[in-house]
Amino acid sequence: MTARYAKGISLMLICSVCLCAGQLIWKVMPGMNIIYLGSGFAVFALGAAAMVLAYRYGELSVLQPLNSLTYVFSLLIGVFVFSEPVSAAKLLGVAAVVAGVALIGSCGNR
């Protein structure tokens, strides 16, 4: 993997984290608080900017599926921030997402 390609992957991971962080801000938002709403949109915008930059460093067909890691990060936030239960089905789903991302990622930049 080249340094250029690794940069694209890193930026897509930042995008996924920002998407989850924006959703977290909205979840804890008390009512329709404009500060929380704006903060969530700002974090989403940061994630979108990271995504746009990432596309300069790799193949769309490899980088875009990395956004599915948002499901993994959302599960972790649900468990550790909101004490949500984790079922076997959720774990299996997350394992499938991670396996899919690994398979697609291993095919890129050849």
C-alpha positions as a LaTeX table, in Angstrom:
\begin{tabular}{lrrr}
\hline
Residue & $x$ (\AA) & $y$ (\AA) & $z$ (\AA) \\
\hline
Met1 & 0.00 & 0.00 & 0.00 \\
Thr2 & 1.39 & 3.37 & $-0.97$ \\
Ala3 & 1.51 & 6.35 & 1.36 \\
Arg4 & $-0.88$ & 8.16 & $-0.98$ \\
Tyr5 & $-3.43$ & 5.35 & $-0.76$ \\
Ala6 & $-3.05$ & 5.13 & 3.03 \\
Lys7 & $-3.86$ & 8.83 & 3.21 \\
Gly8 & $-7.13$ & 8.23 & 1.35 \\
Ile9 & $-8.06$ & 5.41 & 3.71 \\
Ser10 & $-7.21$ & 7.54 & 6.75 \\
Leu11 & $-9.36$ & 10.39 & 5.47 \\
Met12 & $-12.30$ & 8.03 & 4.93 \\
Leu13 & $-11.92$ & 6.74 & 8.48 \\
Ile14 & $-12.00$ & 10.35 & 9.70 \\
Cys15 & $-15.16$ & 10.81 & 7.63 \\
Ser16 & $-16.83$ & 7.82 & 9.29 \\
Val17 & $-15.90$ & 9.01 & 12.76 \\
Cys18 & $-17.22$ & 12.50 & 11.99 \\
Leu19 & $-20.53$ & 11.09 & 10.77 \\
Cys20 & $-20.94$ & 9.18 & 14.04 \\
Ala21 & $-19.85$ & 12.15 & 16.12 \\
Gly22 & $-22.41$ & 14.38 & 14.41 \\
Gln23 & $-25.12$ & 11.83 & 15.08 \\
Leu24 & $-24.01$ & 11.55 & 18.71 \\
Ile25 & $-24.29$ & 15.31 & 19.13 \\
Trp26 & $-27.83$ & 15.23 & 17.75 \\
Lys27 & $-28.80$ & 12.27 & 19.95 \\
Val28 & $-27.78$ & 14.07 & 23.16 \\
Met29 & $-29.23$ & 17.40 & 21.96 \\
Pro30 & $-31.71$ & 18.80 & 24.49 \\
Gly31 & $-34.74$ & 19.77 & 22.39 \\
Met32 & $-34.03$ & 21.81 & 19.27 \\
Asn33 & $-30.95$ & 23.55 & 20.65 \\
Ile34 & $-29.37$ & 25.57 & 17.84 \\
Ile35 & $-25.85$ & 25.14 & 19.28 \\
Tyr36 & $-26.08$ & 21.35 & 19.23 \\
Leu37 & $-27.78$ & 21.35 & 15.85 \\
Gly38 & $-25.09$ & 23.59 & 14.36 \\
Ser39 & $-22.31$ & 21.61 & 16.00 \\
Gly40 & $-23.66$ & 18.37 & 14.54 \\
Phe41 & $-23.80$ & 19.91 & 11.07 \\
Ala42 & $-20.27$ & 21.30 & 11.47 \\
Val43 & $-18.89$ & 17.88 & 12.36 \\
Phe44 & $-20.79$ & 16.36 & 9.43 \\
Ala45 & $-19.28$ & 19.03 & 7.15 \\
Leu46 & $-15.81$ & 18.16 & 8.42 \\
Gly47 & $-16.50$ & 14.52 & 7.56 \\
Ala48 & $-17.74$ & 15.49 & 4.10 \\
Ala49 & $-14.58$ & 17.54 & 3.51 \\
Ala50 & $-12.45$ & 14.57 & 4.56 \\
Met51 & $-14.38$ & 12.39 & 2.12 \\
Val52 & $-13.87$ & 14.79 & $-0.78$ \\
Leu53 & $-10.14$ & 14.94 & $-0.05$ \\
Ala54 & $-9.92$ & 11.16 & 0.30 \\
Tyr55 & $-11.20$ & 10.65 & $-3.23$ \\
Arg56 & $-8.04$ & 12.32 & $-4.53$ \\
Tyr57 & $-5.93$ & 9.54 & $-3.05$ \\
Gly58 & $-7.63$ & 6.32 & $-4.06$ \\
Glu59 & $-10.28$ & 4.49 & $-6.00$ \\
Leu60 & $-13.90$ & 5.37 & $-5.35$ \\
Ser61 & $-14.89$ & 1.70 & $-5.42$ \\
Val62 & $-12.51$ & 1.01 & $-2.54$ \\
Leu63 & $-12.79$ & 4.19 & $-0.49$ \\
Gln64 & $-16.57$ & 4.65 & $-0.48$ \\
Pro65 & $-17.31$ & 1.28 & 1.17 \\
Leu66 & $-15.17$ & 2.42 & 4.12 \\
Asn67 & $-18.11$ & 4.64 & 5.06 \\
Ser68 & $-19.89$ & 1.47 & 6.15 \\
Leu69 & $-17.56$ & 1.47 & 9.14 \\
Thr70 & $-19.95$ & 4.09 & 10.46 \\
Tyr71 & $-22.10$ & 1.11 & 11.53 \\
Val72 & $-19.22$ & $-0.24$ & 13.61 \\
Phe73 & $-18.54$ & 3.12 & 15.27 \\
Ser74 & $-22.27$ & 3.62 & 15.92 \\
Leu75 & $-22.48$ & 0.26 & 17.66 \\
Leu76 & $-19.51$ & 1.17 & 19.85 \\
Ile77 & $-21.04$ & 4.54 & 20.75 \\
Gly78 & $-24.35$ & 2.85 & 21.53 \\
Val79 & $-22.66$ & 0.37 & 23.85 \\
Phe80 & $-20.16$ & 2.62 & 25.62 \\
Val81 & $-22.06$ & 5.93 & 25.73 \\
Phe82 & $-25.69$ & 4.83 & 25.97 \\
Ser83 & $-25.28$ & 1.34 & 27.49 \\
Glu84 & $-27.31$ & $-0.19$ & 24.67 \\
Pro85 & $-27.43$ & $-3.99$ & 24.56 \\
Val86 & $-25.54$ & $-5.86$ & 21.87 \\
Ser87 & $-27.23$ & $-8.88$ & 20.35 \\
Ala88 & $-25.55$ & $-11.69$ & 18.48 \\
Ala89 & $-27.19$ & $-10.39$ & 15.31 \\
Lys90 & $-25.60$ & $-6.96$ & 15.77 \\
Leu91 & $-22.19$ & $-8.52$ & 16.35 \\
Leu92 & $-22.60$ & $-10.71$ & 13.28 \\
Gly93 & $-23.63$ & $-7.70$ & 11.21 \\
Val94 & $-20.64$ & $-5.67$ & 12.36 \\
Ala95 & $-18.33$ & $-8.61$ & 11.66 \\
Ala96 & $-19.77$ & $-8.83$ & 8.14 \\
Val97 & $-19.21$ & $-5.12$ & 7.58 \\
Val98 & $-15.60$ & $-5.32$ & 8.78 \\
Ala99 & $-14.96$ & $-8.42$ & 6.66 \\
Gly100 & $-16.48$ & $-6.75$ & 3.61 \\
Val101 & $-14.42$ & $-3.60$ & 4.07 \\
Ala102 & $-11.26$ & $-5.69$ & 4.51 \\
Leu103 & $-11.98$ & $-7.66$ & 1.34 \\
Ile104 & $-12.73$ & $-4.59$ & $-0.75$ \\
Gly105 & $-9.77$ & $-2.70$ & 0.71 \\
Ser106 & $-7.38$ & $-5.51$ & $-0.12$ \\
Cys107 & $-8.31$ & $-5.21$ & $-3.80$ \\
Gly108 & $-7.49$ & $-1.54$ & $-4.13$ \\
Asn109 & $-4.46$ & 0.24 & $-5.57$ \\
Arg110 & $-3.23$ & $-2.61$ & $-7.75$ \\
\hline
\end{tabular}
